[in-house]
């Protein structure tokens, strides 16, 4: 099913677009700035509204300082802006911020969820959405990685500093998505007040020396995600909202990847010795246990072994915080890995509601996304081979399945979506899309002075480029 593109004001049911109203939904937001525009600080926010169009309490206001609702945890602001300005092609294609929405947890009194973008400190910086070349909001099925609906606006705004891009709302027994595209001035503060949020007056905190902050236990050593020099100092905003200056998700993952790499280098000589000695499966499990604990950061209590559910068995189940997140199928060190070996783990995962499965022989690690849309199916996300050394990519991939990475969820989900988007099937579908074929026809006409039929171009691409039978 192709993604449904909605015009401003258009709406469509979620179930009609292939999304279950009892499952999760990924909401991606993105934008690209016009050429020579200054760098923007754009924030995503969501407002959880009742039938009166207002929030029931301030916990219904989801933004950078409150990334999860205070009700059932059904909506989470997942990611920082990980994409730098300047790469025009990437800016037009990728999400800059995102939400994860779990429809099974939405309280019954929630009628509507407004999805918004605002420019931080737009007034002092003389910035508006008129400087944006395009903005988009899209819905993605996280099970399959497929985009189901999109609202894409190009050069449709001028002096606005806040946008209500879309809303997800109840209509009878089903959920629907509406492309709103409504702009306003006043930024986030004005937008929040319009939805009934009560904003406290700003009180600028008294600056404290770094030494005092450290002695009070508020510094980075306590595990907070703030940048050095701004651990507890919010930036005063002209909008009346203090914005805590936290490190981006990318910076946090990068730091963790360095630590994973260092721990792995300490264990790697033992792994290579065990590989050379050809130790048995029992000995392999001992090495694997060390890998899970000392490199990936799981506690003994979070590593469950020989688990069974409805006749299915799992060698390991990773359960950080008591929540089963990933199943591991473990083989003897160095033994060949084949995709069919992941079947036992994926079967267990499907029955246990788990969406990640790992196949490993200690030196090679393969991560699979388990989908259950039509049938139980594993999709390879990445492979790590420790016999090739410890590269930055190796450390990063292992970080994504470490305790810290797998609990954080967003980077791993983002990698899955990118993997799915760059799959052969997805690329073929994109290449054969009518918009792409129309662009090819225009280029051919400009370069060769001849107008070709889209059907002829499609047939040539399928036959000569894609080699489709």
N, C-alpha and C positions, 0 to 999 in steps of 0.2 A: 504494500500500500504506500503510495506516494504521500509526502507531507502535504497537509492542507494549508494553503496560504490564504490568510484572511485579510480583507481590506479593513480600513478603519470603520468601526461600528459593526463589523461582521461577527457572527458567533457560530459555535458548533458544539455538539455534545462530545464529551470525552469518550464515552463508550463507542460512539459512531466513528471515532478516529483511532480506535484500537487501544484505548487506555481503560483499564478497569477502575471503577469508582470505589473499589475495595483495596487497591494496591497503591504503590508509591509512584510518584511522578517527579521528574527532574525538570526544573524551570530555569532555563538559561537566559541571561540578559547580556547584550553586547552593544558596542557602539564603535564608530570610527570618526575621527575628527577631520575637518577640512584641512587641506594643505596649508602649512605655515601657521596653524592654530597652536596656541600655547598648550602645555600639558594640563589636563584637567584632573580633578579629583572628584569622581562621580561615585555615588553610593546607591546601592539597592536597598529598598525597604518594602515592607508589606504591612498591610493593615487588616486585622481580622474584625469583620463587621457583622453586626446583627441586622435584623430586618429594618431598623431605623437608619441604617447607613453609618452608624457610629460604633466606635470600639466600646466594649462593655467595661473595660478597665485599661490602664496603661500597659498591662501585660499583652494586650492585643496589638501593640506597636512593635514590630520586628525591625531592628536596624543594627548598625555596627556595634553598639554597646549592649544590645539585648538580642543576640542572634537566634534565640529559640523562644517560642511562646511559653507563657507561664501556665498553660492549661494542661494539655496532655502530651506536649512535645511533638505535635503533628507537623509543624513546619520549622525548618531550620535554615538560616542564612549560612550557606556552606563555605563560601570561598572569598578570599580577597581578590583584588585586581591583579592577576598574575601576568597579564600581557602588557608589555611596555608599548607606549605610543611610538608610532613611526613606521611599523611594518603594515603597510596598507592592506596587503592581501590577507594577512592573518587577522587584522582588525575586522575586516568585513566578514570573516568566516567564523571566528571563535567567540565563545561566551567570555565575558569579563568577570561576571559575578553570577551566583546561582543560588537557588533554593532547592531543598528536597521536601516534598509534601507527601504525607502518608494519609490517604483518604480514610483508612480504617480507623484512625484516631481522631478525626475531626468531631468536636462536640456538636450535639444536635442543634444548639442555639446559634451556630455560626451559619450565616446566610451567604456571605460573600467575602472574598479575599482580594484586596486590591494590590497589584504588583506595580511598584513605582521606581523611578530613578530621580535623583536630585544632584545638583552641583554643590559641592561643599565650598563655603565662603565665596559664592558667586559674585556678590556685590563688590567687595573690595578688589576682586580680581577681574571685574568687568567681563564675566564669562556668561554665556547663555547657550541653550541647546541649538540656537541658530548657527553656532560654530561647528556643529556635528554634521558630518556628511550623511550618516545613517544611524539608526538605533533599531534594535530588534529584541523581541522576546519570543521564546519558543518552548514547546513542551516536548519532552523526550521520555520514552518508555525505558526506564533503567534496566529492565529485564533483557530487552533486545538491543538497546543502544540506538534505536531508531527514532528520528524526529517524527512527531505526529502532527503538530500544528505550529504555525509561525505567523507572527505579525511583524512586518518589516516596513519601516518608514524611512524614506529618503528625502532629505531637504524639506521637511514638512513643518519645521518649527523655526521660530525667530527669537523673541525676547524671553522665552520661558526658561525658568531655572529649576522647575520641578515638572515631572511627567507622570501621569497615571497611564502606564503603558497598556495594562490589561487587567482583567478581573476574572476570577474563577468563582462561579456562583451556582447556587442550587436552583433547579427548576423542576418542581415536583420531586420525583424520586431519583433524579439524575443530576450530575454535575455538568456544567457547560463552561466554555471558555469564550470570552468576548475580547476583541481587539478594541481598546478604548482610544489611545492616542491623544489624550487630553492634557494640555499644558497649562501651567500656572506660574505666577511669579511668587517670590517670597521664600523659595527654597524649602528645605525639609521642615523647618519650624511651622511655617504657614500651612503646609500640607498636613502636618500632624494635627494642628489645631482644627483644621476643617473636618477631620475625622473624629473629633472629640477627645483627643489626647490632651491631658493637662500637663503642661511643661513647667517645671520649677524654675525659679529665677536663678540665673547664673551667679555663682559666687566663685571668684577666682581664688584658688588655693594659694597660701603663702609658700613661696619657694623654700625648699629645704636643701641643705648641703647633702651631697651624695653620701658622706660618711654617716650622717644621722639616719638616712634612709636604710643604709646597709645594717646598722646596728638594730634597727627596728624590725629587721627580717623582711623588708619589702623589696629587696634587690633581686637581680636575676638569679642569684644562687638559690632562691626559693622556688625556682621552676616557673616563674612567670614568663610570659611571652613578650615582654616589653623591650624596646631597644634600650641599650645603655644610655644613661643620661636623661632618660624620660620615663623611668620606671613607674612613677606614680603621678606624673604631671600631665594632666589632660591639656589639650590645646583649647584655648578659648575660641569659641566660634561666634561669628557675627549673627548666626541664626539662633543663638540662645541654647545650643546643644553642645555639651562638652564632648569632644571626640578623643577617646583614648588612643594614643599612638602606639599601636602594637606592631610587632614584626609581621610581615606577610606570611601566608602559609608556605610560600616558596622558600623564604629565608629559614623558617623553622625546619622544614624538611631537609634543606641543604645542610644545616648544622647537624641534624640527626644522622644523615647519611655519612657524614665525616666520622661520627662516633661509631656507627655500624662498621664502617670500613676498618677503623682502628682495632676494634674487637675481633673482627674477622681475621685480620693479619696475625693476631696472636694465636688463633686457633688453627689457621691454615696449615702450618707444618704438621700438626697432629693429623689433620684430615688427609694430607698427601701421604703421610707414612702409613696410615690405615688403608688407603687405596692401594699403595704398592704392596702391602702385606696381604691384601685380599681377605680381610677379616670377615667373619661370618655375619649373619643377619643380626644376631644378638649384640655383637660388638658394634655393628653399624648403628643400632638403636642408641647405644651409649653416646656415640659421637653426635648423633642427631639431637639427643637431649641437651647436650652441651651447646649446640648451635642455637637451639630454641631459647635456652635460658641466657647464655652469656653474650650472644650476638644479637638476637632478636628481642630479648628483654622480657620474655614471659616468665611468670613465676611457676613453681612446680604445681601449685593448685590450679593454674590456668591451662595446664597441659594434660588433657584427659586421654587416657589410652584404652585401646580395645573396647570402644563404645559400640553398642548395638541398638538398632531401632527397626522394628518390623522385619527381622531377619537379615537386615543389612548391617555390615560391620565396618567400622572405621579404625584404622591404626591409631590415629590421633584426631582429637578435636580441640582446636584452640578456642578457649573460652575466657577472654579477658573480662574481668568484672562479673563473671558468671553468665555471660551472654555468648552462646555458641556462634562463632563467626566464620570459621574456616575448618575444613576437613583435610587431613593429610593422608595420602597413600604412600607409605614408606617402603622402599626396596633396599636390598643389600647394596652396600657402597660400590659404586662403579658399574652396577649391572645395567644393561640396556633399558631404556625407558621407551614405552610405546603408549600411544594415546588410549588404546583399549584398556590399559591398566588403570586408568582413571575412572573406569565405569563404576567400580565398587564405591569409591568415594563420592562420585556424583549422585549415585542412587541414594546413598545415606543422606547426602546434603539435601536432595529433593524432598525426602520424607521428613527431614528435620527442619525444613524451612531455611537452610543455609545456602548462601549464594556464591561462596568461594571454595575452591578445591585446589590442593597442592599435590603434585606428584614429584617425588624426590628420591634420589639414590645417594643423598648427602652432598655429592659434588655438583650434580645438576638439579636445578629447581625449576619447575614449570608451574605457573599460576593459571588456573582456569576460572572463567566466569560460568556459573551454572544457571541456565535458563530453563524455564518450565512452561513456556507459552503454549506450544503445541505438543512438545514432548521434552523429556529430560535430555538436555544437550550441553556438553562442555565446549567452551570456546577458549582457545589458548590466548592469553593476554601477553605473557612474556616468558622467556627462558633465560636462566642464569647458569653459566658453566664456570665453576671455580677453577677448573684446570687451565683456564685461559687467563688467570690472574684476577686481581681485584681492581677493576676500572671504576670510574665515577658512576657509570651507568649500572654496573653490578651493585655497587653500594646503594644507589638510589632505588633500584628495583627491590632489593632486600629490605630496604627501609619501609617500602610500601606494605610489606607483609609482616613487618615488625609489630610489636604490641602498640607502639605509638602511632604507626602509620595506619594500621588496620582499624584502630579505634577512631581515628580522625576521619576516616571514610572518604572525604572529598577527593584527595589526590588519587586514591585507588579507583574511585568511580570515574574520575576524569580520564585516567589512563584507559580504562575500559571503553569509555565513549569514543576516545580518539582511535583506539585499536579497531573498534567496530566501524567507525567512520572511514578508516583507511583500508578496510578489507577489500578484497577483489570485487565482491558483489556490490558493495557500496560505491566503489569508484566507477564500475561499469554503469550502474544506474545513473550516477551523476554525469558521466560523459555522454550518455544517450538521452539526457534530459533535453526537452525542447528548447529551453533557454540557451544551453550550451551549443546545441546544433545550430541555432539561429545566429549565434556569434560566429561560429565557423563559417556559415554561409556569407555573413557580411565581410569577413576577412578575405574569403575566396573572391568575392565580387570586387573588392578593392584591389586585390593583387592581380587578378586574372581577367577582370572585366566581363564576368559571366555570372548570371543568376542561376543557381541550382535549386532544385526541389529538395526540401528537407528529407523526404523519403530516400532520395538517391544518396544524400550525404550519410544518412544513418546506415544504409546498406553497405556503403563503402567502409565506414568506420568499423562496423561489425565484422566485415569480411577481411579487410586488409590490415587494420590496426589491432583490433581486439581478438582476431582469429576465432570468432564465434562460429560454430557450426549451425 
